């Protein structure tokens, strides 16, 4: 059906409105550009998604207090929350350990014999 709304959309009517705008703007729908525009437009209109990645994170006020004055400024609170979210996201997939492929950065393919495997310990 053309007006399908994903399960994680909190406001379906707003999502349908954003989808109509995306379909009117782009000749090809769905496409990567149209889908990106749809998400941006939905968020710009005030739409939210249910079940955010990482869930709730706890801010550590002691570690977040950079100037050690006992108070958290807006910057310190925002920075501490961002770090906590990032750490929660990174820790989740590898909580039981495992092996990951480490890709080096650059502009080109890496030969298979040059690729490195890194072992992540459990716990």
mmCIF file of the C-alpha atoms, coordinates in Angstrom:
data_MODEL
# 
_entry.id   MODEL 
# 
loop_
_atom_site.group_PDB 
_atom_site.id 
_atom_site.type_symbol 
_atom_site.label_atom_id 
_atom_site.label_alt_id 
_atom_site.label_comp_id 
_atom_site.label_asym_id 
_atom_site.label_entity_id 
_atom_site.label_seq_id 
_atom_site.pdbx_PDB_ins_code 
_atom_site.Cartn_x 
_atom_site.Cartn_y 
_atom_site.Cartn_z 
_atom_site.occupancy 
_atom_site.B_iso_or_equiv 
_atom_site.pdbx_formal_charge 
_atom_site.auth_seq_id 
_atom_site.auth_comp_id 
_atom_site.auth_asym_id 
_atom_site.auth_atom_id 
_atom_site.pdbx_PDB_model_num 
ATOM 1   C CA . UNK A 1 1   ? 0.000  0.000   0.000  1.00 0.00 ? 1   UNK A CA 1 
ATOM 2   C CA . UNK A 1 2   ? 1.315  3.463   -0.897 1.00 0.00 ? 2   UNK A CA 1 
ATOM 3   C CA . UNK A 1 3   ? 0.557  5.133   2.444  1.00 0.00 ? 3   UNK A CA 1 
ATOM 4   C CA . UNK A 1 4   ? 2.354  2.619   4.660  1.00 0.00 ? 4   UNK A CA 1 
ATOM 5   C CA . UNK A 1 5   ? 3.820  4.122   7.803  1.00 0.00 ? 5   UNK A CA 1 
ATOM 6   C CA . UNK A 1 6   ? 6.702  2.402   9.640  1.00 0.00 ? 6   UNK A CA 1 
ATOM 7   C CA . UNK A 1 7   ? 6.019  1.079   13.146 1.00 0.00 ? 7   UNK A CA 1 
ATOM 8   C CA . UNK A 1 8   ? 8.600  3.353   14.777 1.00 0.00 ? 8   UNK A CA 1 
ATOM 9   C CA . UNK A 1 9   ? 6.890  6.589   13.662 1.00 0.00 ? 9   UNK A CA 1 
ATOM 10  C CA . UNK A 1 10  ? 5.295  8.420   16.593 1.00 0.00 ? 10  UNK A CA 1 
ATOM 11  C CA . UNK A 1 11  ? 3.011  10.698  14.529 1.00 0.00 ? 11  UNK A CA 1 
ATOM 12  C CA . UNK A 1 12  ? 1.624  8.882   11.419 1.00 0.00 ? 12  UNK A CA 1 
ATOM 13  C CA . UNK A 1 13  ? -0.364 11.850  10.076 1.00 0.00 ? 13  UNK A CA 1 
ATOM 14  C CA . UNK A 1 14  ? 2.737  14.068  10.137 1.00 0.00 ? 14  UNK A CA 1 
ATOM 15  C CA . UNK A 1 15  ? 4.728  11.294  8.442  1.00 0.00 ? 15  UNK A CA 1 
ATOM 16  C CA . UNK A 1 16  ? 2.128  11.033  5.650  1.00 0.00 ? 16  UNK A CA 1 
ATOM 17  C CA . UNK A 1 17  ? 2.314  14.810  5.164  1.00 0.00 ? 17  UNK A CA 1 
ATOM 18  C CA . UNK A 1 18  ? 6.113  14.673  4.854  1.00 0.00 ? 18  UNK A CA 1 
ATOM 19  C CA . UNK A 1 19  ? 5.811  11.726  2.452  1.00 0.00 ? 19  UNK A CA 1 
ATOM 20  C CA . UNK A 1 20  ? 3.423  13.671  0.211  1.00 0.00 ? 20  UNK A CA 1 
ATOM 21  C CA . UNK A 1 21  ? 5.934  16.547  0.098  1.00 0.00 ? 21  UNK A CA 1 
ATOM 22  C CA . UNK A 1 22  ? 8.766  14.166  -0.789 1.00 0.00 ? 22  UNK A CA 1 
ATOM 23  C CA . UNK A 1 23  ? 6.742  12.521  -3.567 1.00 0.00 ? 23  UNK A CA 1 
ATOM 24  C CA . UNK A 1 24  ? 5.837  15.927  -5.004 1.00 0.00 ? 24  UNK A CA 1 
ATOM 25  C CA . UNK A 1 25  ? 9.448  17.126  -4.921 1.00 0.00 ? 25  UNK A CA 1 
ATOM 26  C CA . UNK A 1 26  ? 11.200 14.075  -6.432 1.00 0.00 ? 26  UNK A CA 1 
ATOM 27  C CA . UNK A 1 27  ? 10.465 12.342  -9.728 1.00 0.00 ? 27  UNK A CA 1 
ATOM 28  C CA . UNK A 1 28  ? 11.712 8.977   -8.473 1.00 0.00 ? 28  UNK A CA 1 
ATOM 29  C CA . UNK A 1 29  ? 10.234 7.739   -5.211 1.00 0.00 ? 29  UNK A CA 1 
ATOM 30  C CA . UNK A 1 30  ? 11.499 5.842   -3.293 1.00 0.00 ? 30  UNK A CA 1 
ATOM 31  C CA . UNK A 1 31  ? 15.113 6.807   -3.830 1.00 0.00 ? 31  UNK A CA 1 
ATOM 32  C CA . UNK A 1 32  ? 17.988 7.604   -1.497 1.00 0.00 ? 32  UNK A CA 1 
ATOM 33  C CA . UNK A 1 33  ? 17.542 11.357  -1.935 1.00 0.00 ? 33  UNK A CA 1 
ATOM 34  C CA . UNK A 1 34  ? 13.766 11.208  -1.532 1.00 0.00 ? 34  UNK A CA 1 
ATOM 35  C CA . UNK A 1 35  ? 13.991 9.013   1.554  1.00 0.00 ? 35  UNK A CA 1 
ATOM 36  C CA . UNK A 1 36  ? 16.555 11.319  3.150  1.00 0.00 ? 36  UNK A CA 1 
ATOM 37  C CA . UNK A 1 37  ? 14.363 14.310  2.374  1.00 0.00 ? 37  UNK A CA 1 
ATOM 38  C CA . UNK A 1 38  ? 11.354 12.499  3.858  1.00 0.00 ? 38  UNK A CA 1 
ATOM 39  C CA . UNK A 1 39  ? 13.146 11.890  7.166  1.00 0.00 ? 39  UNK A CA 1 
ATOM 40  C CA . UNK A 1 40  ? 14.452 15.471  7.336  1.00 0.00 ? 40  UNK A CA 1 
ATOM 41  C CA . UNK A 1 41  ? 11.053 16.934  6.536  1.00 0.00 ? 41  UNK A CA 1 
ATOM 42  C CA . UNK A 1 42  ? 9.315  14.716  9.095  1.00 0.00 ? 42  UNK A CA 1 
ATOM 43  C CA . UNK A 1 43  ? 11.767 15.807  11.798 1.00 0.00 ? 43  UNK A CA 1 
ATOM 44  C CA . UNK A 1 44  ? 11.525 19.465  10.722 1.00 0.00 ? 44  UNK A CA 1 
ATOM 45  C CA . UNK A 1 45  ? 7.741  19.299  11.113 1.00 0.00 ? 45  UNK A CA 1 
ATOM 46  C CA . UNK A 1 46  ? 8.252  18.063  14.672 1.00 0.00 ? 46  UNK A CA 1 
ATOM 47  C CA . UNK A 1 47  ? 7.932  14.318  14.127 1.00 0.00 ? 47  UNK A CA 1 
ATOM 48  C CA . UNK A 1 48  ? 9.737  11.855  16.358 1.00 0.00 ? 48  UNK A CA 1 
ATOM 49  C CA . UNK A 1 49  ? 10.607 8.190   16.174 1.00 0.00 ? 49  UNK A CA 1 
ATOM 50  C CA . UNK A 1 50  ? 9.866  5.575   18.852 1.00 0.00 ? 50  UNK A CA 1 
ATOM 51  C CA . UNK A 1 51  ? 12.549 3.301   20.263 1.00 0.00 ? 51  UNK A CA 1 
ATOM 52  C CA . UNK A 1 52  ? 15.707 5.377   19.848 1.00 0.00 ? 52  UNK A CA 1 
ATOM 53  C CA . UNK A 1 53  ? 19.018 3.510   19.628 1.00 0.00 ? 53  UNK A CA 1 
ATOM 54  C CA . UNK A 1 54  ? 20.870 3.258   22.916 1.00 0.00 ? 54  UNK A CA 1 
ATOM 55  C CA . UNK A 1 55  ? 17.879 3.943   25.169 1.00 0.00 ? 55  UNK A CA 1 
ATOM 56  C CA . UNK A 1 56  ? 18.318 6.036   28.262 1.00 0.00 ? 56  UNK A CA 1 
ATOM 57  C CA . UNK A 1 57  ? 21.828 7.053   29.230 1.00 0.00 ? 57  UNK A CA 1 
ATOM 58  C CA . UNK A 1 58  ? 23.000 8.344   32.556 1.00 0.00 ? 58  UNK A CA 1 
ATOM 59  C CA . UNK A 1 59  ? 25.145 11.410  32.727 1.00 0.00 ? 59  UNK A CA 1 
ATOM 60  C CA . UNK A 1 60  ? 28.054 11.148  35.162 1.00 0.00 ? 60  UNK A CA 1 
ATOM 61  C CA . UNK A 1 61  ? 28.161 14.626  36.767 1.00 0.00 ? 61  UNK A CA 1 
ATOM 62  C CA . UNK A 1 62  ? 31.632 14.134  38.273 1.00 0.00 ? 62  UNK A CA 1 
ATOM 63  C CA . UNK A 1 63  ? 33.248 13.221  34.941 1.00 0.00 ? 63  UNK A CA 1 
ATOM 64  C CA . UNK A 1 64  ? 31.242 15.847  33.056 1.00 0.00 ? 64  UNK A CA 1 
ATOM 65  C CA . UNK A 1 65  ? 32.319 18.741  35.301 1.00 0.00 ? 65  UNK A CA 1 
ATOM 66  C CA . UNK A 1 66  ? 35.325 19.968  33.306 1.00 0.00 ? 66  UNK A CA 1 
ATOM 67  C CA . UNK A 1 67  ? 36.218 23.027  35.401 1.00 0.00 ? 67  UNK A CA 1 
ATOM 68  C CA . UNK A 1 68  ? 35.579 21.213  38.732 1.00 0.00 ? 68  UNK A CA 1 
ATOM 69  C CA . UNK A 1 69  ? 33.364 23.967  40.149 1.00 0.00 ? 69  UNK A CA 1 
ATOM 70  C CA . UNK A 1 70  ? 30.607 21.582  41.264 1.00 0.00 ? 70  UNK A CA 1 
ATOM 71  C CA . UNK A 1 71  ? 28.092 22.923  38.723 1.00 0.00 ? 71  UNK A CA 1 
ATOM 72  C CA . UNK A 1 72  ? 27.367 21.654  35.220 1.00 0.00 ? 72  UNK A CA 1 
ATOM 73  C CA . UNK A 1 73  ? 27.159 24.317  32.551 1.00 0.00 ? 73  UNK A CA 1 
ATOM 74  C CA . UNK A 1 74  ? 24.967 23.758  29.493 1.00 0.00 ? 74  UNK A CA 1 
ATOM 75  C CA . UNK A 1 75  ? 28.074 22.865  27.474 1.00 0.00 ? 75  UNK A CA 1 
ATOM 76  C CA . UNK A 1 76  ? 29.310 20.348  30.063 1.00 0.00 ? 76  UNK A CA 1 
ATOM 77  C CA . UNK A 1 77  ? 25.872 18.720  30.295 1.00 0.00 ? 77  UNK A CA 1 
ATOM 78  C CA . UNK A 1 78  ? 25.532 18.461  26.514 1.00 0.00 ? 78  UNK A CA 1 
ATOM 79  C CA . UNK A 1 79  ? 29.087 17.121  26.094 1.00 0.00 ? 79  UNK A CA 1 
ATOM 80  C CA . UNK A 1 80  ? 28.682 14.568  28.903 1.00 0.00 ? 80  UNK A CA 1 
ATOM 81  C CA . UNK A 1 81  ? 25.391 13.312  27.470 1.00 0.00 ? 81  UNK A CA 1 
ATOM 82  C CA . UNK A 1 82  ? 26.891 12.978  23.987 1.00 0.00 ? 82  UNK A CA 1 
ATOM 83  C CA . UNK A 1 83  ? 29.847 10.998  25.326 1.00 0.00 ? 83  UNK A CA 1 
ATOM 84  C CA . UNK A 1 84  ? 27.567 8.715   27.372 1.00 0.00 ? 84  UNK A CA 1 
ATOM 85  C CA . UNK A 1 85  ? 25.348 8.041   24.334 1.00 0.00 ? 85  UNK A CA 1 
ATOM 86  C CA . UNK A 1 86  ? 28.357 7.287   22.155 1.00 0.00 ? 86  UNK A CA 1 
ATOM 87  C CA . UNK A 1 87  ? 29.827 4.897   24.716 1.00 0.00 ? 87  UNK A CA 1 
ATOM 88  C CA . UNK A 1 88  ? 26.480 3.107   25.135 1.00 0.00 ? 88  UNK A CA 1 
ATOM 89  C CA . UNK A 1 89  ? 26.138 2.706   21.360 1.00 0.00 ? 89  UNK A CA 1 
ATOM 90  C CA . UNK A 1 90  ? 29.683 1.366   20.971 1.00 0.00 ? 90  UNK A CA 1 
ATOM 91  C CA . UNK A 1 91  ? 29.487 -1.061  23.891 1.00 0.00 ? 91  UNK A CA 1 
ATOM 92  C CA . UNK A 1 92  ? 26.187 -2.663  22.930 1.00 0.00 ? 92  UNK A CA 1 
ATOM 93  C CA . UNK A 1 93  ? 27.098 -4.782  19.855 1.00 0.00 ? 93  UNK A CA 1 
ATOM 94  C CA . UNK A 1 94  ? 30.301 -6.228  21.302 1.00 0.00 ? 94  UNK A CA 1 
ATOM 95  C CA . UNK A 1 95  ? 29.198 -6.904  24.885 1.00 0.00 ? 95  UNK A CA 1 
ATOM 96  C CA . UNK A 1 96  ? 30.081 -10.598 24.533 1.00 0.00 ? 96  UNK A CA 1 
ATOM 97  C CA . UNK A 1 97  ? 33.325 -10.070 22.642 1.00 0.00 ? 97  UNK A CA 1 
ATOM 98  C CA . UNK A 1 98  ? 34.004 -11.094 19.085 1.00 0.00 ? 98  UNK A CA 1 
ATOM 99  C CA . UNK A 1 99  ? 36.103 -10.417 16.028 1.00 0.00 ? 99  UNK A CA 1 
ATOM 100 C CA . UNK A 1 100 ? 35.828 -7.294  13.927 1.00 0.00 ? 100 UNK A CA 1 
ATOM 101 C CA . UNK A 1 101 ? 37.341 -6.335  10.588 1.00 0.00 ? 101 UNK A CA 1 
ATOM 102 C CA . UNK A 1 102 ? 39.340 -3.139  10.879 1.00 0.00 ? 102 UNK A CA 1 
ATOM 103 C CA . UNK A 1 103 ? 39.336 -1.151  7.659  1.00 0.00 ? 103 UNK A CA 1 
ATOM 104 C CA . UNK A 1 104 ? 42.038 1.426   7.200  1.00 0.00 ? 104 UNK A CA 1 
ATOM 105 C CA . UNK A 1 105 ? 41.033 4.821   5.935  1.00 0.00 ? 105 UNK A CA 1 
ATOM 106 C CA . UNK A 1 106 ? 41.932 6.050   2.523  1.00 0.00 ? 106 UNK A CA 1 
ATOM 107 C CA . UNK A 1 107 ? 40.671 6.253   -0.990 1.00 0.00 ? 107 UNK A CA 1 
ATOM 108 C CA . UNK A 1 108 ? 40.781 2.791   -2.432 1.00 0.00 ? 108 UNK A CA 1 
ATOM 109 C CA . UNK A 1 109 ? 40.226 -0.872  -1.866 1.00 0.00 ? 109 UNK A CA 1 
ATOM 110 C CA . UNK A 1 110 ? 42.408 -2.812  0.547  1.00 0.00 ? 110 UNK A CA 1 
ATOM 111 C CA . UNK A 1 111 ? 43.859 -6.108  -0.567 1.00 0.00 ? 111 UNK A CA 1 
ATOM 112 C CA . UNK A 1 112 ? 42.487 -9.019  1.507  1.00 0.00 ? 112 UNK A CA 1 
ATOM 113 C CA . UNK A 1 113 ? 45.932 -10.014 2.748  1.00 0.00 ? 113 UNK A CA 1 
ATOM 114 C CA . UNK A 1 114 ? 46.463 -6.474  4.089  1.00 0.00 ? 114 UNK A CA 1 
ATOM 115 C CA . UNK A 1 115 ? 43.183 -6.382  6.042  1.00 0.00 ? 115 UNK A CA 1 
ATOM 116 C CA . UNK A 1 116 ? 43.500 -6.837  9.796  1.00 0.00 ? 116 UNK A CA 1 
ATOM 117 C CA . UNK A 1 117 ? 41.278 -8.738  12.187 1.00 0.00 ? 117 UNK A CA 1 
ATOM 118 C CA . UNK A 1 118 ? 41.067 -7.453  15.742 1.00 0.00 ? 118 UNK A CA 1 
ATOM 119 C CA . UNK A 1 119 ? 39.864 -9.599  18.627 1.00 0.00 ? 119 UNK A CA 1 
ATOM 120 C CA . UNK A 1 120 ? 37.657 -7.842  21.186 1.00 0.00 ? 120 UNK A CA 1 
ATOM 121 C CA . UNK A 1 121 ? 37.787 -9.558  24.592 1.00 0.00 ? 121 UNK A CA 1 
ATOM 122 C CA . UNK A 1 122 ? 34.642 -10.561 26.488 1.00 0.00 ? 122 UNK A CA 1 
ATOM 123 C CA . UNK A 1 123 ? 33.236 -8.417  29.259 1.00 0.00 ? 123 UNK A CA 1 
# 
